[in-house]
């Protein structure tokens, strides 16, 4: 995609653009052509960057801030090229808005797969995962700001949410330890695995980790996505993930099974026996390594008395 832009708004905000425009102008032509093939987020992000350079008010969101933050870094849009430049604006939005909110942190993290080359330097993935882990490992029922269906900090004596002292009719949500399972299952497995590792380092209970892994496995392994609460005596409720339109390839399923075996806590009773049986059946069908089949069999033996 091509953009026909004036030179000054760009070079006044970007060190990279200043150098490229200076080099192109040395040829003596009034117009210059610059190619930017490696802009994070592609043409859509560069269009937003150009608008920012022209003074158009930029609407930052959890879905575009990661691309814009990386593009600003790529283009050297530092304070040296104008106060309140794009690096500062996007970094402030990340820290003060996105990372303070569960849904926004999740949306931002989901865009990080496209900016891997910038991840080590900017630590955006790490910051998003730490934000999610902190929120998921904090019991919302113990916090001073309970989760509301419509948001709001106060309750009436009858339980409805108050806003400026007026009842809104909204009710406080009853929260449980599995409230984050569905959202976490939308992450690619490498991101999900990192989230679980950070949560374990924060001391979250093993049964909660096991519950999340069970949910993730049921979502991405066909045959495990049906609710198995009939024989699960460990919980009074059954949370079933939404089935995928297109299941992963067999190779991806085999890799996931192996990772589930590595991550699943070894304590007995943390997951339903019929879930372990389903993992074993799937492992046999997919012909995974005998060592993993043996591990699932050993898990089954530890819980053999639960088989009906």
KOLNUPA-71929 format. One record per residue (C-alpha): x negated, y, z. Coordinates in steps of 0.2 Angstrom, whole numbers, plus 2048, in hexadecimal, padded with zeros to 3 digits. Example, Ala and Ser with C-alpha at 12.3 -4.5 7.8 and 13.67 -1.06 7.14 Angstrom:
BEGIN
7C27EA827
7BC7FB824
//
This chain:
BEGIN
800800800
7FA8117FC
7FC821806
7FA8337FE
7F483D80D
7EB84E811
7D984C817
7D9858826
7E6850831
7DD83F830
7CB845832
7D0850840
7D684184A
7CB833845
7B8830845
7B9822838
7C482D82C
7B983C82F
7AA832829
7B382981A
7BA839814
7A9842815
7A183380B
7AF8337FE
7AE8467FC
79B8467F8
7A08407E7
7A68527E4
7B884D7DF
7C78577E7
7D08477EB
7C98387F3
7CE8267F5
7CB81C805
7CE809808
7D3803819
7D57F0817
7D27EC82A
7DF7F7833
7E77ED841
7FA7EB83D
7F77EF82B
8007FD821
80F7FE82D
80380383B
7F980F830
80881882B
80C81B83E
7FA821840
7FB82D832
80B834839
80383784A
7F4840841
80184B838
808850849
818845848
81E83F859
81A82D85A
826820862
81C81486B
82480386F
81E7F2876
81E7EB865
8137F885C
8087FE86A
7FB7F0869
7F97F3856
7F7806859
7EB804867
7E07F985C
7E280484D
7DD813857
7CD80A85D
7C980584C
7CB816845
7C281E854
7D0829859
7C882F869
7CA83F873
7BB84686A
7C784885B
7D5851865
7DD851876
7EA844878
7E483986A
7EB828865
7DF81E870
7E4827880
7F782787B
7F8815878
7ED810887
7F881B892
80881388B
80180188D
7FC80489F
80A80F8A5
81980789C
8157F6894
80B7EE8A1
8187F38AF
8267EA8A6
8287D78A3
8317D8893
8257E588C
8167DC891
81D7CC889
8207D5878
80F7DD878
8077CC87B
8107C586D
8087D1861
7F67CD867
7F47BE85C
7F17CA84D
7E37D5856
7D77C785C
7C87D0856
7CC7DF862
7D17D4871
7C07D2879
7BD7E5878
7CE7EB87E
7D47DD889
7E67DF884
7EA7CD884
7E27CB895
7EB7DA89C
7FC7D4896
7FA7C389D
7F47C98AE
8047D48AE
80F7C68AA
8077BA8B6
8087C78C4
81B7CA8C1
81F7B78BE
8167B28CE
81E7C08D9
82F7BA8E0
83B7C88DA
8477C48E9
8397CA8F5
8357DA8EC
83C7EA8F1
8437ED8E0
84F7DF8DC
8527DA8C9
8637E18C3
86D7DC8B5
86D7EE8AF
85F7F58B9
8608018C8
8588028D9
8678028E5
8767F78EB
8867FB8F2
88C7F1902
8967E78F6
8877E28EC
88A7ED8DC
87C7F78D6
87C80A8DA
8768188CF
8748298D7
8808228E4
88E81D8D8
89280A8D5
88E8048C4
8977F38C5
8877EA8C1
8827DC8CD
8717D78D3
86A7C88CA
8677B88D4
8557B48CF
84C7A38D0
83A79D8CD
83E7988BB
8457A98B5
8357AB8AA
83479A8A2
83E79F892
8347AE88F
8237A6892
828798885
8297A5877
8167A7878
80A79D86D
80278F877
7F1797879
7F97A6881
80479C88B
7F6791891
7EC7A1897
7FC7A78A0
7FE7978A9
7EB7978AE
7EC7A98B5
7FC7A48BF
7F47958C6
7E57A08CC
7F27AB8D4
7F879C8DF
80979A8D7
81178A8DD
80D77A8D3
81F7758D1
8237868C8
8147838BC
81A7718B9
82C7788B6
8257858A9
81B7778A0
82A76C8A0
83477A898
82777E88B
82576B886
838769884
838778878
82A77286D
82B75F86E
83A758865
84474C870
83F755880
84A76587D
85A75D885
85E761897
8597528A2
8617588B2
86B7488B4
85D73E8BC
85374D8C2
85574D8D5
84875B8D7
8547698D2
86676D8D3
8667778C2
8607728B1
85877F8A5
85877A893
84E783886
855789876
85077C868
84578385A
84B784848
83B77B842
83277084D
81E77084E
814765843
81075384A
7FE75984C
803768856
80E75D860
800751864
7F5760869
803767874
80575687D
7F3755881
7F3766888
803763892
7FA75489A
7EB75F89E
7F576D8A6
8037638AF
8007628C1
7FC7508C7
8077508D7
8157448D6
82774A8D6
82475B8CE
82D7568BE
83B74A8BA
8367388B7
8407388A7
8367478A0
82673D8A3
82E72E89A
83273A88C
82074088B
81A72E88B
82672987D
821738873
80F735875
81172386F
81B728860
80E73585B
80072985E
7F6735869
7E6730871
7E772087C
7E072A88B
7EE73688B
7FB728889
7F2720898
7F47308A2
80773189F
80871F8A4
7FF7238B5
80B7318B8
81A7268B5
8137198C1
8127268CF
82472A8CD
82A7188C8
8377178D6
8417268CE
84571C8BE
8577168BE
//
